[in-house]
Amino acid sequence: MLSRSLFLRRLAAAGLLLAGFAAAGAAEDLLKVESSVQPLRLARGEEGKVLLKITVKRGIALNAQASLTIEFEPMEELVFPKNFFTAADLSVPRVEIGGKEYLDLKKFVEIPLTVNPKARRGVHVLRGRIKYIATSLSENWCYKSSVKFAATFSTRLTPVRTGT
């Protein structure tokens, strides 16, 4: 038979665990990311870009003063100018709502890239993560979280030649 204090501690731990799962599920609904690499097919040494369409749930905004960070998993095929990018690095526009500045995410976020001159030919998956702080505009709370994304692209050894 469990003592009362042990029972209460286990009950509290189970409650915290369930609250954590609920918060994680809620975080997935706050921010959605659609990602792609343009052009879809790249040659060694060619420049391209990652396009991210970030959609925030209605009534939620991303604070412009807090850090929005975009990170990519290391990948031999692509070279980025930096290891991570912030909203300021990418010149993400801002909008004022209720006297506070928030990120204006109506347009795609674009991140430049170059294909490594020694990239393997084939289909690859670029994976990354966006770290953010979401703010409820009506309920006055903040939530720090992250969301993962992935984009498929392919590489070829030489550029496609056009008629001259």
HULINJO-V393829 format. One record per residue. PSI is psi as a letter, one per 20 degrees, with the letter a starting at -180 (none if undefined). Layout:
<<PSI> <PSI>>
//
This chain:
<<p> <q> <q> <g> <h> <g> <g> <h> <g> <h> <g> <g> <g> <h> <g> <h> <g> <h> <h> <g> <g> <g> <g> <g> <h> <h> <h> <h> <i> <h> <p> <q> <p> <p> <q> <r> <p> <p> <r> <h> <p> <q> <r> <p> <i> <q> <q> <b> <q> <p> <p> <p> <o> <p> <p> <p> <q> <p> <i> <q> <r> <o> <p> <h> <h> <q> <p> <p> <p> <p> <q> <q> <q> <p> <p> <h> <h> <q> <p> <q> <h> <r> <h> <r> <q> <r> <h> <g> <h> <j> <l> <p> <r> <q> <q> <p> <o> <k> <j> <q> <p> <r> <p> <o> <k> <h> <r> <q> <p> <p> <p> <q> <r> <q> <p> <p> <i> <j> <q> <q> <q> <a> <p> <r> <p> <p> <q> <a> <q> <p> <p> <r> <o> <q> <p> <p> <h> <h> <i> <l> <r> <q> <p> <p> <a> <q> <p> <q> <r> <q> <p> <q> <r> <q> <q> <r> <h> <q> <q> <p> <p> <q> <p> <none>>
//
